[in-house]
Amino acid sequence: MGRFSAVRALLLGAALAFLSAAPVWAGAEEMFPNAAAAYLVRIDNHEIGSHRANLRLPPASLTKIMTALLVLEHGQLQDTVTVSPRAAAETGTRLGLRAGERFRAADLLAATLLQSANDACHALAEHLADSERAFVTRMNRRAGELGLSDTHFANACGHDAPQHYSSAHDLARLAEAALAQPIFADLTARVEASITTIDGHRNFRLVNKNELVGRYPGATGVKSGYTPKAGKCLVAYARRNETAVMAVLLNAPDRWWMAVAMLDRAFAEARTLQPAAP
């Protein structure tokens, strides 16, 4: 190969490597100023923009992604779960379950993910590990297995606590693991659902608290959350054709508008990467 051909081959290789890489938003912080205390955006699992993505922050009900993952990995969704007095006494967002009521685990999982019900979440944790404390130990062990080095859980539902934190980077990785579970992906894509006690005496209508689902084109998940300390949090996921975009926002005052802006920009970036038609 001559010198000119060798140089041309080198330049061609560099160009192809550049085109195959995910786009990176230059000046992302200036593009979305004050969007959130921390955020991260990915196209097809490639990070394209972030701000303090490894900062440890309270994740609010995004915690329930891990709870749901452990429930699904356990795999006994037809189990009968009896609501304990501790679960019935949960605070924050709840369905108003009563001690002694019985549900299928699958129904309580739906309530945990769509309605973000703390009483349903707590009941599942106790069912899998006899106590919430033992379940939290499992959560932290699974976080270590997933390489979530900036994550530590202190409860199953997402209440503020000194040793309860995660990061935008870790939550994106956790959400990817959960979305690989078909049941999780199906549930988080639903606008609403309904569940009933096993005896049929009470039923509950569940409405997805993720306001993007059913409103933003292609949105199929994942989870929203709020506590006074965490602020408004969101893992947003949308798919159009073969392109998947995820945005994680922690303590984002205008999370819905910012998520839409980030998703729109990411899909626009993805179109520029698609090869032109012959």
Steps between C-alpha positions, in 0.01 A plus 500: 500500500638842401540789742193682366285184524617435855412856609163477329427169673594652835274801447214278384533285810494807723193634321313171538587485869367854544176422319441184700541678834206643687461876466612710794324822588756775519419737783213286628482697823451821303242329281290401803597749772361423844313202358570282803747447780626213284396350170609258230374432147569189292431389145498120472698469826766751388529807718474821299454763768515527876542729797646369827384150405702333778377731777337309784146629551176370653308311227149511649274237341750421226608261777204283404677404176734285709213363707318401182811344349547274804133400494527408132826312545334304783242403242206389715246756380203273572593485869238617746625799703333588830522867597662540842417773753837662422425510129149633560645779716733627226508874439523711186336381179288195576192307395356468849552125530371338818688260722398144419393569142643260244619574146689330223863613496452604135223743600705657777787537253268692266396726788865556591605603150194687373346657809832505691310362799724470805267256678507263202877537471553429871275194486707356213825563685376316808364215291833438330726535803278475812590858596571824320841515667599161358368604159713816505805280554407320177457832323849613593651164406333519157620859459855375555452224242383759246803722570295782649787652696316822588186332631392391847148422616353542847139406418303331225275788397714812473445692822766759581770358729866589567637186333249486217649631176579430138630685193367574153763268353408212732126548450543483123684170536237371743218600266669318212517182707133533595386573144664174392218333696200485260244528782667814635507656152134414447383639833686830478356558152140482622294813551276331754403162642278352768558246775283324753537316826503123465158477665366758254365730771707804401642619173732787415552704186866577436611803300860528383665793678748534214317769305703440184343159443200541276591860419853510361541309170682174564518535880487161673643567844660500741425655842441832673551593863488780753595565861572834671873428507532333159279746315338392174677205340446306179636222285344558158524244220369521146545295184438599140571244230838354594614789718467497879560808714527520878518811717563492875427818696556543875352798684361658183243775576349479149567132436226444240595796280872431536456131424305584184771745391774243563318218324417721202862609468625142530265370230607790276864404559424137424351593162825668399682171557273294278656415163348672200281289276682371189 
